[in-house]
Amino acid sequence: MNVCAGRAWIPKDTEVGGVSVSSASRGQTDAVGIRRSNLQAYGFPVVAHDVEPELPDWSYVLVPASDLLELVRTPDFLTWQGCQWLFCCRKPMVYIGVWKEPDFERHAASSDPAEFIRSVVVHPEMRPFVWGQHAPLCGAGGPYVFRCQVCGRYRGYIDMP
């Protein structure tokens, strides 16, 4: 079965909500459990969910259908807790892979690798598991790193077993 040719569809979890084939074709994510105020920071239109419109953490995020349809045709990657796709510049980011200390050192170029990690890893409380004494605890749990297809910025996250 050829996923990229559009012969298969894989639902996705993203930082702006879940994406199914039907929601992708409508150009929206189902953002249940994510506060509207947090979603608005991504720059997409956010509308109240029709099931529970009064709840601040039930919404639809309007994303171009072409971007979401491509996302659900993209293969998943291996994680502990399940893939979560990241966004930047109002587009899904491109998954690069799992990075370890040498990858951060190489991509930091002339900047301090520790500072580069702070710019990449989304959740500050997880940064100690990327570098130094706690890094072995992370194992194969990331960080899962993505690159923005527009600006080239790197972002990533860690999940734990």
MIDOSE-1310 file (N, C-alpha, C; in nm, 2 decimals, decimal comma, always signed):
residues 161
mnvc	+0,08/-0,12/+0,00/+0,00/+0,00/+0,00/+0,09/+0,12/+0,00; +0,06/+0,22/-0,09/+0,14/+0,34/-0,10/+0,07/+0,46/-0,03; +0,12/+0,49/+0,09/+0,06/+0,60/+0,17/+0,07/+0,73/+0,10; +0,19/+0,76/+0,05/+0,22/+0,90/-0,01/+0,14/+0,92/-0,14
agra	+0,11/+0,81/-0,20/+0,03/+0,83/-0,33/-0,12/+0,85/-0,30; -0,16/+0,85/-0,17/-0,29/+0,88/-0,14/-0,38/+0,76/-0,13; -0,32/+0,64/-0,13/-0,40/+0,52/-0,12/-0,43/+0,47/+0,02; -0,37/+0,54/+0,12/-0,40/+0,51/+0,26/-0,39/+0,64/+0,33
wipk	-0,46/+0,64/+0,44/-0,47/+0,76/+0,53/-0,44/+0,73/+0,67; -0,36/+0,81/+0,74/-0,33/+0,78/+0,87/-0,37/+0,90/+0,96; -0,47/+0,88/+1,05/-0,51/+1,00/+1,14/-0,38/+1,05/+1,21; -0,38/+1,17/+1,24/-0,27/+1,24/+1,31/-0,31/+1,31/+1,44
dtev	-0,22/+1,31/+1,53/-0,24/+1,39/+1,65/-0,14/+1,51/+1,63; -0,19/+1,63/+1,64/-0,10/+1,75/+1,63/-0,11/+1,84/+1,75; -0,02/+1,93/+1,75/-0,03/+2,03/+1,86/-0,15/+2,13/+1,85; -0,22/+2,12/+1,73/-0,34/+2,21/+1,71/-0,46/+2,12/+1,70
ggvs	-0,46/+1,99/+1,74/-0,57/+1,91/+1,74/-0,56/+1,78/+1,65; -0,65/+1,69/+1,67/-0,65/+1,57/+1,59/-0,70/+1,59/+1,45; -0,64/+1,51/+1,36/-0,68/+1,52/+1,22/-0,71/+1,38/+1,16; -0,84/+1,37/+1,12/-0,88/+1,25/+1,05/-0,89/+1,28/+0,90
vssa	-0,92/+1,18/+0,83/-0,94/+1,20/+0,68/-1,05/+1,30/+0,66; -1,16/+1,28/+0,73/-1,28/+1,37/+0,70/-1,25/+1,51/+0,75; -1,19/+1,53/+0,87/-1,16/+1,66/+0,91/-1,05/+1,73/+0,82; -0,96/+1,65/+0,77/-0,86/+1,71/+0,68/-0,92/+1,76/+0,55
srgq	-1,02/+1,68/+0,50/-1,08/+1,73/+0,38/-1,17/+1,85/+0,40; -1,21/+1,88/+0,53/-1,28/+2,00/+0,56/-1,19/+2,11/+0,60; -1,06/+2,08/+0,61/-0,96/+2,19/+0,64/-0,97/+2,23/+0,79; -0,99/+2,13/+0,88/-1,00/+2,17/+1,02/-0,94/+2,05/+1,11
tdav	-0,89/+2,09/+1,22/-0,85/+1,99/+1,32/-0,96/+1,99/+1,43; -0,97/+1,88/+1,50/-1,06/+1,87/+1,62/-0,97/+1,89/+1,74; -0,98/+2,01/+1,79/-0,89/+2,05/+1,90/-0,97/+2,04/+2,03; -0,99/+1,92/+2,08/-1,06/+1,90/+2,21/-0,95/+1,88/+2,32
girr	-0,97/+1,96/+2,42/-0,88/+1,95/+2,54/-0,76/+2,06/+2,52; -0,77/+2,14/+2,43/-0,67/+2,25/+2,41/-0,74/+2,38/+2,41; -0,70/+2,47/+2,50/-0,76/+2,60/+2,52/-0,75/+2,68/+2,39; -0,86/+2,75/+2,36/-0,86/+2,84/+2,24/-0,75/+2,94/+2,25
snlq	-0,73/+3,00/+2,36/-0,62/+3,10/+2,38/-0,49/+3,04/+2,34; -0,46/+2,92/+2,37/-0,33/+2,85/+2,33/-0,33/+2,83/+2,18; -0,44/+2,79/+2,12/-0,45/+2,76/+1,98/-0,43/+2,89/+1,89; -0,48/+3,00/+1,94/-0,47/+3,12/+1,86/-0,33/+3,17/+1,84
aygf	-0,24/+3,12/+1,93/-0,10/+3,16/+1,91/-0,03/+3,10/+1,79; -0,10/+3,00/+1,73/-0,04/+2,94/+1,60/-0,08/+3,02/+1,48; -0,17/+3,12/+1,49/-0,20/+3,20/+1,38/-0,32/+3,15/+1,29; -0,38/+3,04/+1,33/-0,49/+2,99/+1,25/-0,62/+3,04/+1,30
pvva	-0,72/+3,05/+1,22/-0,86/+3,08/+1,27/-0,90/+2,97/+1,36; -0,96/+3,00/+1,48/-1,01/+2,90/+1,57/-1,16/+2,93/+1,59; -1,24/+2,83/+1,58/-1,39/+2,84/+1,60/-1,43/+2,74/+1,70; -1,54/+2,78/+1,77/-1,60/+2,69/+1,88/-1,65/+2,56/+1,81
hdve	-1,63/+2,46/+1,89/-1,67/+2,32/+1,84/-1,82/+2,32/+1,85; -1,89/+2,26/+1,75/-2,03/+2,26/+1,74/-2,10/+2,17/+1,85; -2,02/+2,08/+1,90/-2,08/+1,99/+2,00/-2,09/+2,06/+2,14; -1,99/+2,13/+2,18/-1,98/+2,20/+2,31/-1,93/+2,34/+2,29
pelp	-2,00/+2,43/+2,22/-1,95/+2,56/+2,18/-1,91/+2,65/+2,30; -1,97/+2,63/+2,42/-1,94/+2,71/+2,53/-1,81/+2,67/+2,61; -1,76/+2,55/+2,58/-1,64/+2,51/+2,65/-1,52/+2,57/+2,58; -1,43/+2,63/+2,66/-1,31/+2,70/+2,60/-1,20/+2,61/+2,55
dwsy	-1,21/+2,48/+2,58/-1,11/+2,38/+2,53/-1,17/+2,28/+2,43; -1,28/+2,32/+2,36/-1,34/+2,24/+2,25/-1,35/+2,33/+2,13; -1,27/+2,31/+2,03/-1,26/+2,40/+1,91/-1,23/+2,32/+1,79; -1,24/+2,40/+1,68/-1,19/+2,35/+1,55/-1,08/+2,46/+1,51
vlvp	-0,97/+2,41/+1,46/-0,87/+2,50/+1,41/-0,87/+2,49/+1,25; -0,89/+2,60/+1,19/-0,90/+2,60/+1,04/-0,76/+2,61/+0,98; -0,72/+2,50/+0,91/-0,59/+2,49/+0,84/-0,62/+2,45/+0,70; -0,54/+2,50/+0,60/-0,57/+2,47/+0,46/-0,58/+2,32/+0,44
asdl	-0,69/+2,28/+0,38/-0,71/+2,13/+0,36/-0,60/+2,07/+0,29; -0,53/+2,13/+0,19/-0,42/+2,07/+0,12/-0,31/+2,03/+0,22; -0,28/+2,12/+0,32/-0,18/+2,08/+0,42/-0,22/+1,96/+0,50; -0,34/+1,96/+0,54/-0,39/+1,85/+0,63/-0,40/+1,72/+0,55
lelv	-0,44/+1,73/+0,43/-0,45/+1,61/+0,35/-0,31/+1,55/+0,32; -0,21/+1,63/+0,30/-0,08/+1,58/+0,29/-0,03/+1,52/+0,42; -0,07/+1,58/+0,53/-0,03/+1,53/+0,66/-0,08/+1,39/+0,68; -0,21/+1,37/+0,65/-0,27/+1,23/+0,68/-0,22/+1,13/+0,58
rtpd	-0,15/+1,17/+0,48/-0,08/+1,08/+0,38/+0,06/+1,05/+0,42; +0,11/+1,12/+0,52/+0,25/+1,11/+0,57/+0,26/+0,99/+0,67; +0,36/+0,90/+0,65/+0,38/+0,79/+0,74/+0,41/+0,84/+0,88; +0,37/+0,77/+0,98/+0,41/+0,80/+1,12/+0,55/+0,76/+1,15
fltw	+0,60/+0,81/+1,26/+0,73/+0,77/+1,31/+0,72/+0,70/+1,44; +0,82/+0,62/+1,48/+0,81/+0,54/+1,60/+0,83/+0,63/+1,73; +0,74/+0,62/+1,82/+0,75/+0,69/+1,95/+0,70/+0,60/+2,06; +0,72/+0,65/+2,19/+0,67/+0,58/+2,30/+0,52/+0,60/+2,32
qgcq	+0,48/+0,73/+2,31/+0,34/+0,76/+2,34/+0,25/+0,79/+2,22; +0,31/+0,79/+2,10/+0,24/+0,83/+1,98/+0,29/+0,96/+1,92; +0,28/+0,97/+1,79/+0,33/+1,09/+1,72/+0,25/+1,21/+1,75; +0,31/+1,32/+1,76/+0,24/+1,45/+1,77/+0,31/+1,54/+1,67
wlfc	+0,24/+1,58/+1,57/+0,30/+1,66/+1,47/+0,30/+1,81/+1,51; +0,41/+1,88/+1,48/+0,43/+2,02/+1,52/+0,41/+2,11/+1,40; +0,37/+2,23/+1,43/+0,35/+2,34/+1,33/+0,44/+2,45/+1,34; +0,47/+2,52/+1,23/+0,54/+2,65/+1,23/+0,50/+2,72/+1,11
crkp	+0,50/+2,85/+1,11/+0,46/+2,93/+1,00/+0,33/+2,89/+0,93; +0,24/+2,85/+1,02/+0,11/+2,81/+0,97/+0,10/+2,68/+0,88; +0,21/+2,60/+0,90/+0,21/+2,47/+0,82/+0,26/+2,36/+0,90; +0,22/+2,24/+0,87/+0,29/+2,12/+0,94/+0,44/+2,12/+0,91
mvyi	+0,51/+2,09/+1,02/+0,66/+2,08/+1,00/+0,70/+1,95/+0,94; +0,82/+1,94/+0,89/+0,87/+1,81/+0,84/+0,95/+1,74/+0,95; +0,91/+1,61/+0,97/+0,98/+1,53/+1,07/+1,12/+1,50/+1,02; +1,22/+1,53/+1,10/+1,36/+1,50/+1,07/+1,41/+1,37/+1,13
gvwk	+1,38/+1,35/+1,25/+1,42/+1,22/+1,32/+1,45/+1,25/+1,47; +1,50/+1,14/+1,53/+1,54/+1,15/+1,67/+1,68/+1,20/+1,68; +1,70/+1,31/+1,76/+1,83/+1,37/+1,77/+1,89/+1,33/+1,91; +2,02/+1,32/+1,91/+2,10/+1,30/+2,03/+2,20/+1,42/+2,05
epdf	+2,28/+1,42/+2,15/+2,37/+1,53/+2,17/+2,46/+1,56/+2,05; +2,52/+1,47/+1,98/+2,60/+1,50/+1,86/+2,52/+1,58/+1,75; +2,39/+1,54/+1,74/+2,31/+1,61/+1,64/+2,28/+1,76/+1,67; +2,26/+1,78/+1,80/+2,24/+1,92/+1,85/+2,37/+2,00/+1,83
erha	+2,48/+1,94/+1,86/+2,61/+2,00/+1,85/+2,64/+2,04/+1,70; +2,61/+1,95/+1,61/+2,63/+1,97/+1,47/+2,54/+2,08/+1,41; +2,41/+2,08/+1,45/+2,32/+2,18/+1,40/+2,33/+2,31/+1,47; +2,39/+2,32/+1,58/+2,40/+2,44/+1,66/+2,50/+2,54/+1,58
assd	+2,58/+2,49/+1,49/+2,67/+2,57/+1,42/+2,76/+2,65/+1,51; +2,76/+2,78/+1,51/+2,85/+2,86/+1,59/+2,79/+2,89/+1,73; +2,66/+2,86/+1,75/+2,60/+2,89/+1,88/+2,62/+2,78/+1,98; +2,59/+2,81/+2,10/+2,61/+2,72/+2,21/+2,51/+2,61/+2,20
paef	+2,55/+2,48/+2,20/+2,45/+2,37/+2,18/+2,34/+2,37/+2,29; +2,37/+2,41/+2,41/+2,27/+2,41/+2,52/+2,17/+2,52/+2,48; +2,21/+2,63/+2,43/+2,11/+2,74/+2,39/+2,03/+2,69/+2,27; +2,09/+2,62/+2,18/+2,02/+2,57/+2,07/+1,91/+2,47/+2,11
irsv	+1,94/+2,38/+2,21/+1,84/+2,29/+2,26/+1,73/+2,37/+2,32; +1,75/+2,47/+2,39/+1,64/+2,55/+2,45/+1,56/+2,61/+2,34; +1,61/+2,64/+2,22/+1,53/+2,69/+2,11/+1,45/+2,58/+2,04; +1,49/+2,46/+2,05/+1,43/+2,35/+1,98/+1,33/+2,28/+2,06
vvhp	+1,36/+2,23/+2,18/+1,27/+2,15/+2,26/+1,16/+2,23/+2,32; +1,04/+2,19/+2,28/+0,92/+2,27/+2,31/+0,89/+2,29/+2,46; +0,90/+2,18/+2,53/+0,86/+2,18/+2,68/+0,99/+2,20/+2,76; +1,00/+2,31/+2,83/+1,12/+2,34/+2,91/+1,15/+2,23/+3,01
emrp	+1,05/+2,17/+3,07/+1,07/+2,07/+3,18/+1,14/+1,95/+3,12; +1,14/+1,93/+2,99/+1,19/+1,81/+2,93/+1,34/+1,83/+2,88; +1,39/+1,95/+2,88/+1,52/+1,98/+2,83/+1,63/+1,90/+2,90; +1,62/+1,88/+3,03/+1,73/+1,80/+3,10/+1,75/+1,66/+3,04
fvwg	+1,64/+1,61/+2,98/+1,65/+1,47/+2,93/+1,72/+1,46/+2,79; +1,75/+1,58/+2,74/+1,82/+1,58/+2,61/+1,97/+1,58/+2,62; +2,02/+1,65/+2,73/+2,16/+1,68/+2,74/+2,21/+1,65/+2,88; +2,32/+1,59/+2,90/+2,38/+1,57/+3,03/+2,34/+1,45/+3,10
qhap	+2,34/+1,45/+3,23/+2,32/+1,33/+3,31/+2,19/+1,26/+3,29; +2,08/+1,33/+3,26/+1,95/+1,27/+3,25/+1,92/+1,22/+3,10; +2,01/+1,25/+3,01/+1,99/+1,21/+2,87/+1,97/+1,06/+2,85; +2,04/+0,97/+2,92/+2,02/+0,83/+2,90/+1,88/+0,78/+2,94
lcga	+1,82/+0,86/+3,03/+1,68/+0,82/+3,07/+1,58/+0,83/+2,96; +1,61/+0,92/+2,86/+1,52/+0,94/+2,75/+1,52/+0,83/+2,66; +1,63/+0,76/+2,64/+1,63/+0,64/+2,55/+1,59/+0,68/+2,41; +1,50/+0,59/+2,36/+1,45/+0,61/+2,22/+1,33/+0,71/+2,22
ggpy	+1,30/+0,78/+2,33/+1,19/+0,86/+2,34/+1,21/+1,00/+2,29; +1,31/+1,02/+2,20/+1,33/+1,15/+2,14/+1,46/+1,21/+2,18; +1,47/+1,34/+2,16/+1,37/+1,43/+2,11/+1,34/+1,40/+1,96; +1,21/+1,41/+1,93/+1,17/+1,40/+1,79/+1,17/+1,54/+1,73
vfrc	+1,26/+1,56/+1,63/+1,29/+1,69/+1,58/+1,22/+1,71/+1,44; +1,17/+1,83/+1,43/+1,10/+1,87/+1,30/+1,17/+2,00/+1,25; +1,15/+2,02/+1,12/+1,21/+2,15/+1,05/+1,09/+2,21/+0,98; +1,08/+2,35/+1,00/+0,98/+2,42/+0,93/+1,01/+2,43/+0,78
qvcg	+0,91/+2,40/+0,70/+0,92/+2,40/+0,56/+0,92/+2,55/+0,50; +0,89/+2,65/+0,59/+0,90/+2,79/+0,54/+1,02/+2,86/+0,59; +1,04/+2,86/+0,72/+1,15/+2,94/+0,78/+1,28/+2,86/+0,81; +1,27/+2,73/+0,81/+1,38/+2,64/+0,84/+1,41/+2,62/+0,99
ryrg	+1,33/+2,68/+1,08/+1,34/+2,66/+1,22/+1,32/+2,52/+1,26; +1,40/+2,47/+1,37/+1,38/+2,34/+1,42/+1,30/+2,35/+1,55; +1,21/+2,25/+1,57/+1,14/+2,23/+1,70/+1,13/+2,08/+1,72; +1,12/+2,05/+1,85/+1,11/+1,91/+1,88/+1,04/+1,89/+2,02
yidm	+1,01/+1,76/+2,04/+0,95/+1,73/+2,17/+1,00/+1,59/+2,22; +0,98/+1,56/+2,34/+1,02/+1,44/+2,40/+0,90/+1,37/+2,46; +0,89/+1,24/+2,45/+0,79/+1,17/+2,53/+0,86/+1,06/+2,60; +0,80/+1,02/+2,71/+0,87/+0,93/+2,80/+0,79/+0,80/+2,81
p	+0,86/+0,68/+2,83/+0,80/+0,56/+2,84/+0,71/+0,55/+2,96
